[in-house]
Amino acid sequence: MLIVLAVLLTPPAVVAAWAKSEISDPDRYVATMAPLAHDPAVQAAVTNRVTAAVVQRFPVDSLVSDLVPGGSPLLGALLQRLGSALEGGVTGLVHDGVQRLVRSDAFPAIWDGLNRDAHAAVDRALTGEGGGAVEVRGNTVTLDLAPVIDRTKQALVADGVPAASRIPEIHTSYVLVRSDQVAHVRTLLRLLSLAGYWVAVLAAACAVGGVLLAVRRHRAAVAAALGAAAAAALLGLGLTAFRAVYLDRLPAGVDQDAASAVYDTLVRYLRDAVQLVVVLGVLAALGAWLSGRGRSAGAVRGLWEAGLGGVRTAAERMGLRPGPVGRFVHRFKAPLCWAAVGAAVLVLLLWDRPTAEVAVWLGLALLAVLAAVELLDEPGTGAAGGTEEVRP
């Protein structure tokens, strides 16, 4: 029952750790959202949204006055009659200015600042805390683009359009999330954020307790590790399935490509965590199986020992003997192996945002250390003659 409970706690433990580290930490949140500043779909969506907001409040009369300063009523009346053509020209002018801004090197800094200011409100939107530039209205989470509009007005004035300085302050929104499940997701994330890393601690404690209480501990360890890996894999499949449902239910006016980029960016570290748990589960299951008493595991260990024995014999023929180091390793072989395992676990825990690739490389490094311990293992000197024992 403890192992089953550990398996059931694995998905919420992964989500809780992600919510605690990625959503609650402003620096991590800004770093998570930073790649969106370079995403073409997001740039296009921001450009269109800001252009529409600015054109709607653009003082066309002031533009006419700037073009016809101090007189020429006939020309002014002609410009007024142009109507839609003049509006289209203004739209193109503003669109070009906004597009240059979002594609410039200055936009990533603007985007980071916007997200940093908005972090508290994103935390409120997703976990029920905070406040700021992000609003939750019904089933929609929106981001206020007022800072981008302000920089757009400054750019237009610098480009020789003084009428842009008379555009009033505009607050317009960019949709981050729109779903019927926002309220339910927010409640769930709020609970998981409060729990934080304790869900993972509880899951690990249940798994360890189940293994220690089991009659066949190696089999129990394999079952717990593979169960956790399978549960994490199901969470990954759920994220993919929810992505399809989420995009399918977006209103017609929402840019699909931009919405996909936002969703993928928000959950990319959650997906990394899922992959990490799957790889760790498989590695732990493999280690537990190989250390068991099964016939297949014994055969694999025999091949391992035979291969290392061949290397050791070849080294001894060349006159390479471990000497006192080998005797020390032989005396403390088990503690050294467990210390290597503990060091690998510690490195993984201290690694900032570990990935599945990191886990694989740590596993290979641990395997190399264990192989070195096995090669250096030297029983020592004989009891009678005082000479070193020669291995066959």
C-alpha positions as CSV (number, residue, x, y, z in Angstrom):
1,M,0.0,0.0,0.0
2,L,2.9,2.4,0.7
3,I,4.3,1.7,-2.7
4,V,1.0,2.3,-4.4
5,L,0.6,5.5,-2.5
6,A,4.1,6.6,-3.6
7,V,3.2,5.9,-7.2
8,L,-0.1,7.9,-6.9
9,L,1.8,10.8,-5.3
10,T,4.4,11.0,-8.0
11,P,2.4,13.2,-10.5
12,P,1.3,15.7,-7.9
13,A,4.8,15.8,-6.4
14,V,6.3,16.7,-9.8
15,V,3.7,19.4,-10.4
16,A,4.1,20.8,-6.9
17,A,7.8,21.0,-7.2
18,W,7.4,22.8,-10.6
19,A,4.8,25.2,-9.2
20,K,7.0,26.0,-6.2
21,S,10.3,26.5,-8.1
22,E,9.1,28.0,-11.4
23,I,5.9,30.0,-10.6
24,S,6.7,31.3,-7.1
25,D,10.3,32.4,-7.9
26,P,10.3,35.7,-10.0
27,D,13.8,35.1,-11.4
28,R,12.9,31.6,-12.6
29,Y,9.6,32.8,-14.0
30,V,11.3,35.6,-16.0
31,A,13.9,33.1,-17.3
32,T,11.1,30.7,-18.2
33,M,9.2,33.3,-20.2
34,A,12.3,35.0,-21.8
35,P,12.4,32.8,-25.0
36,L,8.9,34.1,-26.0
37,A,10.5,37.4,-26.8
38,H,12.2,35.8,-29.7
39,D,9.3,33.6,-30.9
40,P,8.0,34.8,-34.3
41,A,4.4,33.9,-33.4
42,V,4.4,35.8,-30.2
43,Q,6.1,38.8,-31.8
44,A,3.4,38.8,-34.5
45,A,0.6,38.5,-32.0
46,V,2.0,41.3,-29.8
47,T,2.5,43.5,-32.9
48,N,-1.1,43.0,-34.1
49,R,-2.5,43.6,-30.7
50,V,-0.5,46.8,-30.0
51,T,-1.2,48.1,-33.5
52,A,-4.9,47.7,-33.1
53,A,-4.9,49.4,-29.7
54,V,-2.8,52.4,-30.9
55,V,-4.6,52.9,-34.2
56,Q,-7.9,52.9,-32.3
57,R,-6.8,55.9,-30.1
58,F,-4.5,57.6,-32.7
59,P,-5.3,61.3,-33.1
60,V,-5.8,61.5,-36.8
61,D,-6.9,65.2,-36.6
62,S,-3.6,66.0,-34.9
63,L,-1.8,64.2,-37.7
64,V,-3.6,66.3,-40.3
65,S,-2.6,69.4,-38.4
66,D,1.0,68.3,-38.4
67,L,0.9,67.6,-42.1
68,V,-0.9,70.9,-42.9
69,P,0.5,73.4,-40.3
70,G,-1.2,76.7,-40.0
71,G,-3.6,76.7,-43.0
72,S,-4.5,75.2,-46.3
73,P,-8.1,74.3,-45.4
74,L,-8.5,72.8,-48.8
75,L,-5.7,70.3,-48.3
76,G,-7.0,69.6,-44.8
77,A,-10.5,68.8,-46.1
78,L,-9.0,66.6,-48.8
79,L,-7.0,64.6,-46.2
80,Q,-10.2,64.3,-44.1
81,R,-12.1,62.9,-47.1
82,L,-9.5,60.2,-47.7
83,G,-11.1,58.4,-44.8
84,S,-10.2,54.7,-44.9
85,A,-7.1,55.3,-47.0
86,L,-5.7,57.6,-44.4
87,E,-6.6,55.1,-41.6
88,G,-4.9,52.4,-43.6
89,G,-1.8,54.5,-43.9
90,V,-1.8,55.2,-40.2
91,T,-2.2,51.5,-39.5
92,G,0.7,50.6,-41.7
93,L,2.8,53.3,-40.1
94,V,2.1,52.1,-36.6
95,H,2.4,48.4,-37.5
96,D,5.9,49.0,-39.0
97,G,6.9,50.9,-35.9
98,V,5.7,48.2,-33.5
99,Q,7.2,45.5,-35.7
100,R,10.6,47.2,-35.6
101,L,10.4,47.4,-31.8
102,V,9.5,43.8,-31.2
103,R,12.2,42.6,-33.6
104,S,14.9,44.8,-32.1
105,D,17.5,43.9,-29.5
106,A,15.7,46.2,-27.0
107,F,12.5,44.1,-27.0
108,P,13.8,41.1,-24.9
109,A,14.7,43.5,-22.1
110,I,11.2,45.1,-22.3
111,W,9.7,41.7,-22.3
112,D,11.7,40.6,-19.3
113,G,10.8,43.8,-17.4
114,L,7.2,43.3,-18.3
115,N,7.2,39.7,-17.0
116,R,9.1,40.6,-13.9
117,D,6.6,43.3,-13.0
118,A,3.8,40.9,-13.8
119,H,5.2,38.0,-11.9
120,A,3.2,38.6,-8.7
121,A,0.0,38.7,-10.7
122,V,0.9,35.6,-12.6
123,D,1.4,33.9,-9.2
124,R,-2.0,35.2,-8.2
125,A,-3.5,34.0,-11.4
126,L,-2.2,30.5,-11.1
127,T,-2.0,29.9,-7.4
128,G,-4.3,32.5,-5.9
129,E,-1.7,35.0,-4.6
130,G,-0.2,38.3,-5.7
131,G,-1.5,41.1,-7.9
132,G,-0.3,43.4,-10.7
133,A,-0.4,43.6,-14.4
134,V,-2.0,40.2,-15.0
135,E,-5.7,39.9,-14.5
136,V,-8.0,36.9,-14.3
137,R,-11.4,37.6,-15.8
138,G,-13.6,34.6,-15.9
139,N,-11.8,32.0,-17.8
140,T,-9.0,34.2,-19.2
141,V,-5.6,35.2,-17.9
142,T,-4.4,38.4,-19.7
143,L,-1.2,40.4,-19.7
144,D,-1.3,44.2,-19.8
145,L,0.8,45.5,-22.7
146,A,0.9,49.2,-21.6
147,P,4.7,49.3,-21.4
148,V,5.1,48.1,-24.9
149,I,2.5,50.7,-26.1
150,D,4.4,53.4,-24.3
151,R,7.7,52.4,-26.0
152,T,5.8,52.3,-29.4
153,K,4.6,55.9,-28.9
154,Q,8.2,57.0,-28.1
155,A,9.5,55.2,-31.3
156,L,6.8,56.8,-33.4
157,V,7.7,60.3,-32.1
158,A,11.4,59.6,-32.8
159,D,10.4,58.5,-36.4
160,G,8.9,62.0,-37.0
161,V,5.3,61.4,-36.0
162,P,4.7,64.0,-33.3
163,A,1.0,63.2,-33.2
164,A,1.9,60.0,-31.5
165,S,2.8,61.9,-28.3
166,R,-0.8,62.9,-28.0
167,I,-2.0,59.3,-27.8
168,P,-3.5,58.8,-24.3
169,E,-2.4,56.2,-22.0
170,I,-3.6,52.8,-23.2
171,H,-4.0,49.6,-21.3
172,T,-4.6,46.6,-23.6
173,S,-4.4,42.9,-22.9
174,Y,-2.5,40.0,-24.4
175,V,-4.1,36.6,-23.6
176,L,-1.8,34.3,-21.8
177,V,-4.3,31.5,-21.0
178,R,-7.9,31.1,-21.9
179,S,-9.7,27.9,-20.8
180,D,-12.9,26.9,-19.0
181,Q,-10.7,25.1,-16.5
182,V,-8.7,28.1,-15.3
183,A,-10.5,28.3,-11.9
184,H,-10.1,24.5,-11.3
185,V,-6.4,24.6,-12.3
186,R,-5.8,27.6,-10.2
187,T,-7.3,25.9,-7.1
188,L,-5.2,22.7,-7.7
189,L,-2.0,24.7,-8.3
190,R,-2.7,26.8,-5.2
191,L,-2.8,23.6,-3.1
192,L,0.3,22.1,-4.7
193,S,2.2,25.4,-4.3
194,L,1.4,25.4,-0.6
195,A,2.6,21.8,-0.3
196,G,5.7,22.6,-2.3
197,Y,8.5,19.9,-2.1
198,W,6.8,18.1,0.8
199,V,4.7,16.1,-1.6
200,A,7.9,14.7,-3.2
201,V,9.3,14.0,0.3
202,L,6.2,12.2,1.3
203,A,6.2,10.2,-2.0
204,A,9.9,9.2,-1.4
205,A,9.2,8.3,2.2
206,C,6.3,6.1,1.2
207,A,8.4,4.4,-1.4
208,V,11.3,3.8,1.0
209,G,9.0,2.6,3.7
210,G,7.2,0.2,1.3
211,V,10.6,-1.3,0.2
212,L,11.9,-1.7,3.8
213,L,8.7,-3.4,4.9
214,A,8.6,-5.8,1.9
215,V,9.6,-9.4,2.2
216,R,11.4,-9.3,-1.2
217,R,12.9,-5.8,-1.1
218,H,14.7,-5.9,-4.4
219,R,11.4,-6.7,-6.2
220,A,9.6,-4.1,-4.2
221,A,12.3,-1.5,-5.2
222,V,11.9,-2.4,-8.8
223,A,8.1,-2.1,-8.6
224,A,8.3,1.2,-6.8
225,A,10.8,2.7,-9.3
226,L,9.0,1.5,-12.4
227,G,5.6,2.6,-10.9
228,A,6.9,6.1,-10.3
229,A,8.3,6.2,-13.8
230,A,5.0,5.0,-15.3
231,A,3.1,7.6,-13.3
232,A,5.4,10.4,-14.5
233,A,5.0,9.2,-18.0
234,L,1.2,9.4,-17.7
235,L,1.6,12.9,-16.5
236,G,3.6,13.8,-19.6
237,L,0.9,12.2,-21.8
238,G,-1.7,14.3,-19.9
239,L,0.2,17.5,-20.7
240,T,0.3,16.6,-24.4
241,A,-3.4,15.7,-24.4
242,F,-4.4,18.9,-22.5
243,R,-2.4,20.9,-25.0
244,A,-4.5,19.6,-27.9
245,V,-7.8,20.2,-26.0
246,Y,-6.7,23.6,-24.9
247,L,-5.8,24.8,-28.4
248,D,-8.9,23.3,-29.9
249,R,-11.2,25.3,-27.5
250,L,-9.5,28.6,-28.1
251,P,-11.8,31.3,-29.6
252,A,-11.4,32.1,-33.3
253,G,-9.6,35.4,-32.7
254,V,-6.7,33.9,-30.7
255,D,-3.5,33.2,-32.6
256,Q,-3.0,29.4,-32.5
257,D,0.8,29.6,-33.0
258,A,1.2,32.2,-30.3
259,A,-1.0,30.2,-27.9
260,S,1.0,27.1,-28.6
261,A,4.3,28.9,-27.9
262,V,3.0,30.3,-24.6
263,Y,1.7,26.9,-23.4
264,D,4.9,25.1,-24.4
265,T,7.1,27.7,-22.7
266,L,5.1,27.6,-19.5
267,V,5.3,23.8,-19.1
268,R,8.7,23.1,-20.7
269,Y,10.4,22.7,-17.3
270,L,7.5,20.6,-16.1
271,R,8.1,18.3,-19.1
272,D,11.8,18.3,-18.2
273,A,10.9,17.2,-14.7
274,V,8.6,14.4,-16.1
275,Q,11.4,13.1,-18.3
276,L,13.8,13.3,-15.3
277,V,11.5,11.2,-13.1
278,V,11.0,8.6,-15.8
279,V,14.8,8.2,-16.4
280,L,15.5,8.1,-12.6
281,G,12.8,5.5,-12.2
282,V,14.3,3.3,-14.9
283,L,17.8,3.7,-13.6
284,A,16.7,2.9,-10.0
285,A,14.8,-0.1,-11.2
286,L,17.7,-1.3,-13.2
287,G,20.0,-0.9,-10.2
288,A,17.6,-2.7,-7.8
289,W,17.2,-5.6,-10.3
290,L,20.9,-6.0,-10.9
291,S,21.6,-6.1,-7.1
292,G,18.9,-8.8,-6.6
293,R,19.2,-12.6,-6.4
294,G,17.5,-13.4,-9.7
295,R,19.2,-15.7,-12.2
296,S,19.2,-13.2,-15.0
297,A,20.6,-10.5,-12.7
298,G,23.3,-12.9,-11.5
299,A,24.2,-13.7,-15.1
300,V,24.6,-10.0,-15.9
301,R,26.7,-9.5,-12.7
302,G,28.8,-12.4,-13.8
303,L,29.6,-10.8,-17.1
304,W,30.4,-7.6,-15.4
305,E,32.8,-9.2,-12.9
306,A,34.4,-11.4,-15.7
307,G,35.0,-8.3,-17.8
308,L,36.6,-6.4,-15.0
309,G,38.5,-9.5,-13.9
310,G,40.0,-9.7,-17.4
311,V,41.1,-6.0,-17.2
312,R,42.6,-6.6,-13.7
313,T,44.5,-9.7,-14.9
314,A,45.9,-7.8,-17.8
315,A,47.0,-4.9,-15.6
316,E,48.7,-7.3,-13.2
317,R,50.6,-9.0,-16.0
318,M,52.0,-5.5,-16.8
319,G,53.1,-5.1,-13.2
320,L,50.3,-2.7,-12.2
321,R,49.1,-3.6,-8.7
322,P,46.9,-1.5,-6.5
323,G,49.0,-2.1,-3.4
324,P,47.9,-0.4,-0.2
325,V,45.1,1.4,-2.0
326,G,43.7,-1.9,-3.1
327,R,43.8,-3.2,0.4
328,F,42.0,-0.1,1.6
329,V,39.4,-0.4,-1.1
330,H,38.9,-4.1,-0.2
331,R,38.3,-3.2,3.5
332,F,35.9,-0.4,2.8
333,K,34.4,-1.6,-0.4
334,A,30.7,-1.5,0.6
335,P,30.9,2.0,2.2
336,L,32.8,3.3,-0.8
337,C,30.1,2.0,-3.2
338,W,27.3,3.5,-1.1
339,A,29.2,6.8,-0.8
340,A,29.4,7.0,-4.6
341,V,25.7,6.4,-4.8
342,G,25.1,9.1,-2.2
343,A,27.4,11.5,-4.0
344,A,25.5,11.0,-7.2
345,V,22.2,11.6,-5.5
346,L,23.6,14.8,-3.8
347,V,24.9,16.2,-7.1
348,L,21.5,15.6,-8.6
349,L,19.7,17.3,-5.7
350,L,22.0,20.3,-5.9
351,W,21.9,20.6,-9.7
352,D,19.9,23.6,-10.8
353,R,17.1,22.4,-13.0
354,P,18.4,18.8,-13.6
355,T,17.3,17.1,-16.8
356,A,17.0,13.5,-18.0
357,E,20.4,14.0,-19.8
358,V,22.0,15.0,-16.5
359,A,20.6,11.9,-14.8
360,V,22.0,9.7,-17.6
361,W,25.4,11.2,-17.3
362,L,25.4,10.9,-13.6
363,G,24.4,7.3,-13.9
364,L,27.3,6.6,-16.3
365,A,29.7,8.5,-13.9
366,L,28.5,6.3,-11.0
367,L,28.9,3.2,-13.1
368,A,32.5,4.3,-13.9
369,V,33.2,4.9,-10.2
370,L,31.8,1.4,-9.2
371,A,34.0,-0.2,-11.9
372,A,37.0,1.6,-10.6
373,V,36.3,0.4,-7.0
374,E,35.9,-3.2,-8.4
375,L,39.2,-2.9,-10.3
376,L,41.1,-1.5,-7.2
377,D,39.7,-4.2,-4.9
378,E,42.8,-6.1,-3.6
379,P,42.4,-8.7,-0.7
380,G,45.9,-7.9,0.6
381,T,48.7,-10.0,1.9
382,G,48.8,-13.6,2.7
383,A,48.8,-14.8,6.4
384,A,51.9,-17.0,6.3
385,G,54.4,-15.7,3.9
386,G,53.8,-12.0,4.2
387,T,53.7,-11.6,0.4
388,E,50.8,-10.2,-1.5
389,E,48.1,-12.6,-2.6
390,V,48.2,-13.3,-6.3
391,R,44.9,-13.5,-8.0
392,P,44.4,-16.5,-10.4
